[in-house]
């Protein structure tokens, strides 16, 4: 699978660039930065999902929705086990 690459000029703090250079190993600087950005985006995505779940379950007034989700989850898990 070919990866599409685009050249983009970005400014990095000197300390960040120094750390990337120090930790990149055999990879190129661009490869290391791409890997770090992918990790950061995944962390951000998980944090967002966690915040959504927390907001959903935080509501004490919405017990019906919570029970519906729990029921659907149980049904989904039981189908996977069949």
C-alpha positions in Angstrom: 0.0 0.0 0.0 1.5 3.3 -1.1 1.4 6.2 1.4 0.5 9.6 -0.1 3.0 12.2 1.1 2.5 15.9 1.0 5.3 18.4 1.7 4.2 21.0 4.3 6.4 23.6 6.1 5.9 23.7 9.8 7.7 25.4 12.7 8.9 23.2 15.6 10.3 24.4 18.9 14.0 23.8 19.0 13.6 21.6 22.1 11.0 19.4 20.3 13.2 19.1 17.2 16.2 18.2 19.3 14.2 15.5 21.1 12.9 14.1 17.8 16.4 13.9 16.5 17.7 12.3 19.6 15.0 9.6 19.7 14.5 8.9 16.0 16.9 6.0 15.7 17.3 4.7 12.1 14.1 6.5 11.0 14.1 9.8 9.2 13.0 12.9 11.0 9.8 13.0 9.0 9.0 9.4 9.8 9.6 10.0 13.5 7.4 13.1 13.5 4.6 11.3 11.6 4.7 8.5 14.1 4.5 10.9 17.1 1.6 12.8 15.5 -0.3 9.5 14.9 0.2 8.6 18.5 -0.9 12.0 19.7 -4.0 11.9 17.5 -4.9 8.5 18.8 -4.5 9.7 22.4 -6.7 12.7 21.6 -9.3 10.5 20.0 -9.4 8.2 23.0 -9.7 11.1 25.4 -12.6 12.5 23.4 -14.4 9.2 23.5 -13.8 8.9 27.2 -15.2 12.4 27.8 -18.3 11.6 25.7 -18.8 8.4 27.7 -18.3 10.2 31.0 -20.8 12.9 30.0 -23.3 10.2 29.0 -23.1 8.2 32.2 -22.8 11.3 34.4 -26.4 12.2 33.9 -28.4 10.9 36.9 -31.6 12.0 35.2 -31.2 9.7 32.3 -31.4 6.2 33.8 -33.6 5.0 31.0 -30.9 5.7 28.4 -28.2 4.1 30.6 -30.3 1.0 31.0 -31.0 0.9 27.2 -27.2 1.1 26.5 -26.5 -1.6 29.1 -29.2 -3.9 27.6 -27.9 -3.3 24.1 -24.3 -4.0 25.2 -25.3 -7.3 26.9 -27.2 -8.4 23.7 -24.2 -7.5 21.6 -21.8 -9.4 23.8 -24.1 -12.4 24.0 -24.3 -12.5 20.1 -20.5 -12.5 20.0 -20.3 -15.5 22.3 -22.8 -17.6 20.3 
